[in-house]
Amino acid sequence: RDAQVDDARLVLRVIGEAKLSGGSALNYAGVVKINRDSHGYAAGVAIKDGETGETREIQAGAVINATGSWAEKLHPSPDPGLHLRPLRGSHLVFPGWAFPFPDAATFFHPRDRRPVFIIPWEGAVIYGTTDIDHKTDLSEEPVISDEEISYLMEGLDTFFPSLEISIKDAFSFYAGVRPVLSRKHLAPSKESREHVVWIDKGLVTVTGGKLTTFMKLAGDAMKAVMPFLPQANTLKKESLFRPVSHDIADERISPEILRRLYGHYGEGAKEILNNAGAEDLTFIPGTNTVWAELRYVAEHEATRHLEDLMMRRVRIGLITQNGGKEHIGRIKKLCAPVLPWDEEKWDSEIKNYLDKWRRSNSVHPFF
Ligand SMILES: Cc1cc2nc3c(=O)[nH]c(=O)nc-3n(C[C@H](O)[C@H](O)[C@H](O)COP(=O)(O)OP(=O)(O)OC[C@H]3O[C@@H](n4cnc5c(N)ncnc54)[C@H](O)[C@@H]3O)c2cc1C
């Protein structure tokens, strides 16, 4: 059996568990330097706020560098023949009606025989992916190219001509960069998805791999870092997510919504339900997202910008028309009580979000 996940929610649940165990998390904070002690051992990091430019030093007994395709910027590969090769993958997101079948579908792309997938996701349908060298500067947001659009549409035209799906039907696209380790520069899809752990005096770098192997990557990184943390307890193999107590029977919602809320928010599901009126326990039209989720993520998940909320806490920006523009009024009403934004700030957040969405996620420039 295969599995499905919202990758942003997976990361946020892991961060949530770390915080419950006493950890701290910072966003918009880039590590610019690994600090070392007089013996050359990693002793912390220098971080820079991506917006204010403010810098800070953080001390630590060891540092784990889990920065994906960017990992070699902080820790060059110790193996001269093996380097990160950023490979871009892009998806198109369509409304559910575009593919009138309930399950996922897959076919081999006629051009190169790579498997591509059409998958119902969060109420919409994602279709992809591509697998090509990402040659753009890694500090810029990755975007889909004309060539990738024509590749993806060619697959649909070949296998589903009767559906007459056009790029104009797509809600959005999104592109990501895979951290793939390459030795021989094979065709992108032939490169191994194995991960590596590099150790350099208290700096442990873990990169490569896949989402499906993230627990293995994390375990290997922890094993590698333990010798540098003599005060730490021995590693115990425990369940990553602490069990949530399913003791809410809420007649206002179906068991499916309850399951979604527990899966996406853990114990936070209770707060979502306690604070929500019945009208906010309904789906945002065309999606599996419940209105009340917005208020919870705005309050608890380090939301600095509207873009955080729309794209990376929930996925409304990807799975609705025009980046969810028509829903922003109601979202503002729901979230304004828990966000410290005045009217002027809301106006600039809405403008900046929609401008960024047009540049990074809209398919309109492609027709
Ligand atoms: C299109 C696509 C489809 C995929 N499909 C699948 C799939 O079906 N199944 C599967 O298992 N895997 C899939 N993957 C792979 C999976 O997404 C990656 O393996 C996974 O994201 C790697 O996680 P990571 O945390 O190591 O790196 P990333 O997810 O790349 O995260 C690294 C993070 O580090 C941050 N960062 C970079 N530099 C710094 C710095 N100096 N300081 C602080 N932070 C920094 C970056 O902003 C980023 O947020 C897919 C990937 C793509 C792109």
The ligand as an SDF file (V2000), in Angstrom:
LIG
                    3D

 53 58  0  0  0  0  0  0  0  0999 V2000
    8.4260   17.4500   -6.6520 C   0  0  0  0  0  0  0  0  0  0  0  0
    8.8600   16.5460   -5.5560 C   0  0  0  0  0  0  0  0  0  0  0  0
    8.1790   15.3620   -5.3460 C   0  0  0  0  0  0  0  0  0  0  0  0
    8.5640   14.5110   -4.3240 C   0  0  0  0  0  0  0  0  0  0  0  0
    7.8430   13.3710   -4.1240 N   0  0  0  0  0  0  0  0  0  0  0  0
    8.1720   12.5500   -3.1140 C   0  0  0  0  0  0  0  0  0  0  0  0
    7.4090   11.3880   -2.8560 C   0  0  0  0  0  0  0  0  0  0  0  0
    6.4380   11.1020   -3.5510 O   0  0  0  0  0  0  0  0  0  0  0  0
    7.7700   10.5980   -1.8200 N   0  0  0  0  0  0  0  0  0  0  0  0
    8.8390   10.8870   -1.0360 C   0  0  0  0  0  0  0  0  0  0  0  0
    9.1000   10.1350   -0.1120 O   0  0  0  0  0  0  0  0  0  0  0  0
    9.6000   11.9790   -1.2510 N   0  0  0  0  0  0  0  0  0  0  0  0
    9.2960   12.8170   -2.2700 C   0  0  0  0  0  0  0  0  0  0  0  0
   10.0430   13.9370   -2.5120 N   0  0  0  0  0  0  0  0  0  0  0  0
   11.2750   14.1310   -1.7490 C   0  0  0  0  0  0  0  0  0  0  0  0
   11.0740   14.8460   -0.4460 C   0  0  0  0  0  0  0  0  0  0  0  0
   10.3030   16.0080   -0.6120 O   0  0  0  0  0  0  0  0  0  0  0  0
   12.4510   15.2030    0.0950 C   0  0  0  0  0  0  0  0  0  0  0  0
   13.1480   14.0060    0.2860 O   0  0  0  0  0  0  0  0  0  0  0  0
   12.3610   15.9290    1.4100 C   0  0  0  0  0  0  0  0  0  0  0  0
   11.6880   17.1590    1.2510 O   0  0  0  0  0  0  0  0  0  0  0  0
   13.7470   16.2110    1.9460 C   0  0  0  0  0  0  0  0  0  0  0  0
   13.5840   16.7760    3.2030 O   0  0  0  0  0  0  0  0  0  0  0  0
   14.7300   17.6230    3.8570 P   0  0  0  0  0  0  0  0  0  0  0  0
   14.1700   18.1490    5.1330 O   0  0  0  0  0  0  0  0  0  0  0  0
   15.9940   16.8290    3.9060 O   0  0  0  0  0  0  0  0  0  0  0  0
   15.0030   18.8120    2.8270 O   0  0  0  0  0  0  0  0  0  0  0  0
   14.0320   19.9700    2.3970 P   0  0  0  0  0  0  0  0  0  0  0  0
   12.6190   19.5200    2.3880 O   0  0  0  0  0  0  0  0  0  0  0  0
   14.6110   20.5240    1.1360 O   0  0  0  0  0  0  0  0  0  0  0  0
   14.1750   21.0190    3.5810 O   0  0  0  0  0  0  0  0  0  0  0  0
   15.3700   21.7290    3.7900 C   0  0  0  0  0  0  0  0  0  0  0  0
   14.9950   23.0240    4.4750 C   0  0  0  0  0  0  0  0  0  0  0  0
   16.1790   23.6760    4.9190 O   0  0  0  0  0  0  0  0  0  0  0  0
   16.0110   25.0650    4.7140 C   0  0  0  0  0  0  0  0  0  0  0  0
   17.3470   25.6880    4.6540 N   0  0  0  0  0  0  0  0  0  0  0  0
   18.2180   25.7160    3.6200 C   0  0  0  0  0  0  0  0  0  0  0  0
   19.3460   26.3610    3.9690 N   0  0  0  0  0  0  0  0  0  0  0  0
   19.1780   26.7580    5.2510 C   0  0  0  0  0  0  0  0  0  0  0  0
   19.9980   27.4730    6.1750 C   0  0  0  0  0  0  0  0  0  0  0  0
   21.2210   27.9020    5.8510 N   0  0  0  0  0  0  0  0  0  0  0  0
   19.5050   27.7300    7.4130 N   0  0  0  0  0  0  0  0  0  0  0  0
   18.2610   27.2950    7.7760 C   0  0  0  0  0  0  0  0  0  0  0  0
   17.4420   26.5970    6.9450 N   0  0  0  0  0  0  0  0  0  0  0  0
   17.9050   26.3320    5.6990 C   0  0  0  0  0  0  0  0  0  0  0  0
   15.2510   25.1650    3.4050 C   0  0  0  0  0  0  0  0  0  0  0  0
   14.6070   26.4250    3.3010 O   0  0  0  0  0  0  0  0  0  0  0  0
   14.2670   24.0100    3.5580 C   0  0  0  0  0  0  0  0  0  0  0  0
   13.0940   24.4410    4.2000 O   0  0  0  0  0  0  0  0  0  0  0  0
    9.6730   14.8260   -3.5170 C   0  0  0  0  0  0  0  0  0  0  0  0
   10.3600   16.0310   -3.7280 C   0  0  0  0  0  0  0  0  0  0  0  0
    9.9530   16.8870   -4.7350 C   0  0  0  0  0  0  0  0  0  0  0  0
   10.6950   18.1830   -4.9380 C   0  0  0  0  0  0  0  0  0  0  0  0
  1  2  1  0
  2  3  1  0
  2 52  2  0
  3  4  2  0
  4  5  1  0
  4 50  1  0
  5  6  2  0
  6  7  1  0
  6 13  1  0
  7  8  2  0
  7  9  1  0
  9 10  1  0
 10 11  2  0
 10 12  1  0
 12 13  2  0
 13 14  1  0
 14 15  1  0
 14 50  1  0
 15 16  1  0
 16 17  1  0
 16 18  1  0
 18 19  1  0
 18 20  1  0
 20 21  1  0
 20 22  1  0
 22 23  1  0
 23 24  1  0
 24 25  2  0
 24 26  1  0
 24 27  1  0
 27 28  1  0
 28 29  2  0
 28 30  1  0
 28 31  1  0
 31 32  1  0
 32 33  1  0
 33 34  1  0
 33 48  1  0
 34 35  1  0
 35 36  1  0
 35 46  1  0
 36 37  1  0
 36 45  1  0
 37 38  2  0
 38 39  1  0
 39 40  1  0
 39 45  2  0
 40 41  1  0
 40 42  2  0
 42 43  1  0
 43 44  2  0
 44 45  1  0
 46 47  1  0
 46 48  1  0
 48 49  1  0
 50 51  2  0
 51 52  1  0
 52 53  1  0
M  END
$$$$
